[in-house]
C-alpha cells in the first residue's frame, strides 16, 4: 500500500511539474507573440499549446483551433524544453501562407533567427538561448553555407529594424496574394532578390545612395530614408513628388524611416502631408522604436507604413 501510494505521489508530482513547465513556456512565447504583433498585426496568428509525449514518439507540431500544438518528450533540462518548443512553434507559426513562395533555405533561416530573437527576449531564461545556439543554430549553419548566408542577412536586417516591419510584412502579403496558387518559381526568385535589396539598405554607409525601390510582379515597395539635412532643408516638396511619382507606378507600400528627433519630426510631417494630398494613401502603421546603426549605436527610430488603396 505504501509502495503504491508513493508511486502515485511521484506520478502526481511529475504531472504537476510537466504542467507548470508547459504553462511557463506558453506564457513566454505568448508574451513574445504580443510584442511582435505590435510591429506587424497578425504576423503570429496562432498561439502555442504544449503536449508532452513519450520519448519513443516523433516530435511534431500541427495547427488546431488557432494554436500550434507542439508535441515534445519532457526533459529535466528546462533549456532544452524551451528551445525545442520555440523552434517547433516557429516552423508552423511564421508566415505559413508564404512558405510555398520563398526559398526553402530562407524559410529555415527565418525560423532559426526568429527563434533566436524569441529566446533572447526571455531574459529570465537566457540560458535557453545558449542551448539553442550550441545545439541547433551553429551546427545547422556550419554545415550549410547557403543557410548561413540567409541567417546573416536576416540578422543584419533585423538589427536595422527591417526584419519584421518590412521583410516579414511583405512576405506575409505575398503569401496572401498567392494563396491557393501553385508556385512556379517566380515568387521564390523575387523574394530572394527582395531580401538582397534589404541587405544593401541595411549595410549602406552614411551618404551612400542605394536604390530604395523594389518594383516587381508581386512585391512593389519604396523605402524612403529621411536622413540628409540638405533634403530636409528643402521642405517636404521633394518627398511628396517622389510619392506622387510612384503612386502612378502602382507601388503598393511606402515605408518611411527616420532617426533622430529632427528627422523624425520631419518624417511625420511628410506622412501627414502625403495622406492629406493623396486620398488613395492610408496610414497602416506608425511606430517609434530603437534600432542599431552600422557602427552599433542605438538610436530612436521612426517607421510609417502607407498603403496605396488603388494597388491592393
C-alpha positions in Angstrom: 0.0 0.0 0.0 2.8 2.4 1.0 4.6 1.5 -2.2 1.7 2.3 -4.5 0.9 5.5 -2.5 4.5 6.7 -3.0 4.2 5.8 -6.7 1.0 7.8 -7.0 2.5 10.8 -5.2 5.6 10.7 -7.5 3.3 10.5 -10.6 1.2 13.4 -9.4 4.3 15.4 -8.7 5.7 14.7 -12.1 2.5 15.6 -13.8 2.3 18.9 -11.9 5.9 19.6 -12.9 5.1 19.0 -16.6 2.0 21.2 -16.4 4.0 24.0 -14.8 6.7 23.7 -17.4 4.2 23.8 -20.3 2.4 26.8 -18.8 5.8 28.6 -18.4 6.8 28.0 -22.0 3.4 29.0 -23.3 3.5 32.2 -21.3 6.9 33.2 -22.6 6.0 32.6 -26.2 2.6 34.3 -25.9 4.4 37.4 -24.5 6.8 37.4 -27.5 3.9 37.0 -29.9 2.2 40.0 -28.4 5.3 42.2 -28.7 5.9 41.1 -32.4 2.2 41.6 -33.4 2.6 45.2 -32.2 5.1 45.6 -35.0 3.1 43.7 -37.7 -0.5 42.9 -37.0 -1.4 39.2 -37.1 2.2 38.2 -38.0 1.7 35.4 -35.5 -1.9 34.3 -36.0 -1.5 31.2 -33.7 -1.0 30.7 -30.0 1.0 27.8 -28.5 0.0 24.7 -26.7 2.5 22.1 -25.4 1.6 18.4 -25.4 4.1 16.0 -23.7 4.5 12.7 -25.4 6.6 9.5 -24.8 10.2 9.8 -25.9 9.8 7.0 -28.5 7.3 9.0 -30.4 8.1 11.5 -33.1 8.3 15.2 -32.1 6.0 17.2 -34.2 3.7 20.2 -34.4 0.4 20.9 -36.0 -2.3 23.6 -36.0 -5.5 23.0 -34.1 -8.1 25.6 -33.1 -5.9 28.6 -33.8 -3.0 27.2 -31.8 0.2 25.4 -32.8 0.2 22.2 -30.8 3.8 21.2 -30.2 4.4 17.6 -29.2 7.6 17.1 -27.2 9.2 14.5 -24.9 9.8 16.0 -21.5 13.3 16.6 -20.3 14.7 17.7 -16.9 16.8 20.3 -18.9 14.4 23.3 -19.0 16.6 25.0 -21.6 16.1 22.0 -24.0 12.3 22.1 -23.4 12.0 25.8 -24.1 14.4 25.8 -27.1 12.8 22.9 -28.9 9.3 24.1 -28.2 10.1 27.5 -29.6 11.7 26.1 -32.8 8.8 23.8 -33.5 6.3 26.6 -32.9 8.2 28.9 -35.3 8.2 26.2 -38.0 4.4 26.4 -38.1 3.6 29.9 -36.9 5.7 32.3 -39.0 4.2 33.4 -42.4 2.7 29.9 -43.1 1.0 31.2 -46.3 4.3 32.4 -47.8 6.2 29.2 -47.3 5.5 27.8 -50.8 6.6 31.0 -52.4 10.0 31.6 -50.8 13.4 29.8 -51.0 13.4 26.8 -48.5 16.7 28.0 -47.0 15.3 31.5 -46.5 12.3 29.9 -44.8 14.5 27.9 -42.5 16.7 31.0 -41.8 13.6 33.0 -40.8 12.6 30.2 -38.4 16.0 30.0 -36.8 16.5 33.7 -36.4 13.0 34.3 -35.1 13.7 31.5 -32.6 16.9 33.2 -31.6 15.1 36.6 -31.3 12.4 35.0 -29.1 14.8 33.2 -26.8 16.9 36.4 -26.4 13.8 38.1 -25.2 13.3 35.6 -22.5 15.6 37.4 -20.1 14.7 35.2 -17.1 15.6 32.1 -19.2 18.6 33.4 -21.3 20.5 30.1 -20.9 18.0 28.6 -23.3 19.5 30.9 -26.0 22.9 29.4 -25.3 21.5 25.9 -25.6 19.8 26.8 -28.9 22.9 28.4 -30.4 25.2 25.5 -29.4 22.9 22.6 -30.3 20.8 23.9 -33.2 21.8 27.2 -34.8 25.6 26.7 -35.0 25.5 23.1 -36.2 22.9 23.9 -38.8 24.8 26.9 -40.3 28.3 25.3 -40.1 27.3 22.5 -42.5 25.2 24.7 -44.9 26.8 27.8 -46.3 23.7 28.9 -48.1 21.6 28.7 -44.9 24.3 30.6 -43.0 24.3 33.4 -45.6 20.5 33.8 -45.3 20.8 33.8 -41.5 23.4 36.5 -41.7 21.2 38.6 -43.9 18.2 38.2 -41.6 20.3 39.2 -38.6 21.6 42.4 -40.1 18.2 43.3 -41.5 16.8 42.7 -38.0 19.4 45.0 -36.4 18.3 47.9 -38.6 14.6 47.2 -37.6 13.6 46.0 -41.1 13.1 42.3 -40.4 9.5 42.2 -39.1 8.4 45.6 -40.3 9.4 45.1 -43.9 10.7 41.6 -44.8 8.1 39.5 -43.0 5.3 42.0 -43.7 6.0 41.8 -47.4 6.3 38.0 -47.4 3.1 37.8 -45.4 1.4 39.9 -48.1 3.0 37.8 -50.8 1.6 34.6 -49.3 -1.9 36.1 -49.0 -1.8 37.3 -52.7 -0.7 33.9 -54.0 -2.8 31.8 -51.7 -4.0 28.7 -53.4 -1.8 29.2 -56.4 0.8 26.6 -57.3 4.3 28.0 -57.1 6.2 28.2 -60.4 9.5 29.7 -59.1 8.9 33.3 -60.0 8.0 34.3 -56.4 10.9 32.4 -55.0 13.3 34.3 -57.1 11.5 37.6 -56.4 11.5 37.1 -52.6 15.2 36.2 -52.7 16.0 39.4 -54.7 14.0 41.4 -52.2 15.9 40.3 -49.2 19.2 41.0 -51.1 17.9 44.6 -51.7 17.1 44.9 -47.9 20.6 43.8 -47.1 22.1 46.6 -49.2 19.9 49.1 -47.4 20.8 47.7 -44.1 24.6 47.8 -44.8 24.6 51.1 -46.6 27.1 53.7 -45.2 26.1 57.3 -44.4 26.0 59.4 -47.6 25.9 56.4 -49.9 22.9 56.1 -52.2 21.2 52.7 -52.5 18.2 52.3 -54.8 15.2 52.1 -52.4 12.7 51.0 -54.9 11.6 47.3 -55.5 9.1 47.2 -58.2 8.4 43.6 -59.4 5.4 41.5 -60.2 4.3 40.9 -56.6 6.4 42.9 -54.2 6.1 46.7 -55.0 7.6 48.9 -52.4 9.7 52.0 -51.9 11.7 52.5 -48.7 12.2 56.2 -48.0 15.0 57.0 -45.6 14.7 60.6 -44.2 18.3 61.5 -43.3 20.1 64.1 -45.3 19.9 67.6 -43.9 20.0 69.3 -47.3 16.9 67.4 -48.4 15.1 68.3 -45.1 16.0 71.9 -45.6 14.2 71.9 -49.0 10.9 71.0 -47.2 8.5 68.2 -47.9 8.1 69.0 -51.6 10.8 66.6 -52.9 9.4 63.7 -50.9 5.8 64.4 -51.9 6.9 64.4 -55.5 8.6 61.1 -55.1 5.4 59.6 -53.5 3.3 61.0 -56.3 5.6 59.6 -59.0 5.5 56.1 -57.5 1.8 56.2 -56.9 1.5 56.5 -60.7 3.7 53.4 -61.0 1.4 51.4 -58.7 3.7 51.0 -55.8 1.8 49.0 -53.1 3.5 50.2 -50.0 5.6 53.2 -48.9 7.9 52.7 -46.0 9.2 55.9 -44.4 12.0 55.7 -41.9 13.9 58.3 -39.9 16.3 58.5 -37.0 17.0 61.4 -34.5 14.4 63.9 -33.3 14.7 66.4 -36.2 14.5 63.7 -38.9 11.6 62.0 -37.1 9.5 65.2 -36.8 10.2 65.9 -40.5 9.2 62.4 -41.5 5.9 62.7 -39.6 5.2 65.9 -41.5 5.9 64.1 -44.8 3.4 61.4 -43.8 0.7 63.9 -42.7 1.0 65.9 -45.9 1.0 62.8 -48.1 -2.1 61.3 -46.6 -3.9 64.7 -46.9 -2.8 65.2 -50.5 -3.4 61.7 -51.8 -6.7 60.1 -50.9 -5.6 56.7 -52.1 -2.9 56.6 -49.3 -3.8 55.1 -45.9 -1.5 55.0 -42.9 -1.3 51.3 -42.0 1.3 51.6 -39.2 3.3 54.2 -37.2 5.8 53.4 -34.6 8.9 54.6 -32.7 11.4 52.1 -31.6 15.2 51.5 -31.1 17.5 50.3 -33.9 21.2 50.0 -34.4 23.4 51.9 -36.9 26.2 50.1 -38.8 28.5 51.3 -36.1 26.4 49.7 -33.4 24.9 52.9 -32.0 21.4 52.5 -30.8 19.1 55.3 -31.9 15.4 56.2 -31.7 13.8 55.2 -35.0 10.5 56.1 -36.6 8.7 53.9 -39.1 5.5 54.8 -41.0 3.8 52.4 -43.5 1.5 53.8 -46.1 -0.7 51.6 -48.3 -1.8 52.5 -51.8 -5.5 51.6 -51.8 -5.7 51.5 -55.6 -3.0 48.9 -56.0 -4.0 46.5 -53.2 
